[in-house]
Amino acid sequence: MNLFKIKYLLKNWKMIIHLLFYTKRFGVNNEWWNNFDSIWGWSWEKRIISIIMIKPIIRNYKMMKFRAGIGFVLKDTYQKIF
C-alpha cells in the first residue's frame, strides 16, 4: 500500500465506515457525528448480520468503488486509490 492510499484512508475513514456499514449518523458528510440521520442508514441488527454474512459488505465496497468511479472522486485520485 503506497503512502497516498494511507493518507487518503486516514483522511476519509469515517466516510468509508459509513458507506460500508450504512450507519445512520456516524460519518455522514465525513463529519464525526452529524445532527441528522442518513436516509439510507441500517439498523444495528442489519449491520451485525452484514458483518456475519460478509457478502453485504463486499457489495457495499463495490458500490462505493462504483460511486467513486462515476465522478464523486477525481479521476487521478480514483486511479491511485483503486
N, C-alpha and C positions, 0 to 999 in steps of 0.2 A: 504494500500500500504506500503510495507516494505521499509526500508532505502536503500537497494540495488537497487530496482526499481527506486527510486527517484534519486539516484546518476547516474544511467545509463541513465535515461531520460534527466537529466540536462547536461550530457556529450555529448549526441548524438541527441539533439533536432533538430539540423539543418538537419541532415540526415533523421530523421523521417518526418519532414515537406517536404523535397524533395521527399521522397518516397510516401507520401500520396497525395501530390498535383502535382507531376510531374513538379516541377519547372525546368527552363532551366539552371540557374546558381546557384541560392541560395542553399547551402547545398551539392552541388556536391562534392564528395570525402570528405564530412564532413568539408569543408572549409567554411569560412564566405561568400566569394564571389569568384567564380572561373573565370579564364580568358577565358574559352571555354564553349560553350553551351553543355548541355547534349543532346544526340541524341533522347532521349525519352521525352523531355520537351513538356508540353502542352501550348497552347496559353492562354492568360488571359480569353478569352471568355469561353473556355472549363473548366478552373479551377473554374470560377464563376458558371457555370452550374453544375459542380460536387458538389459544396458546396450546391447549392439549392436542387439538387436531392438526395444527401447523399449516394445513392447506389454505385456510383463510388468510393467514399472514403472508404466505407466498403470493397469493392472488393480490393482496393489498400492495406488496412490493412491486409486482408487475404493473399495477395501475399507477403507483407513484412514479415509476420509471417512464411509463407512457405519458403521464401528465407533464413530466419534466421535458420530454422529447417534443411535445407539441407546442412549446413556447413559453412555459412557465419558468424555464431556466434558459439562460443564454446558451447558444449552440456550443461555443468553445468550453464553457463550464460543463455542459452536459457530456461532452466528449471526454473531458478529464475525469469526471466522476464515474461514469458507467463504462 
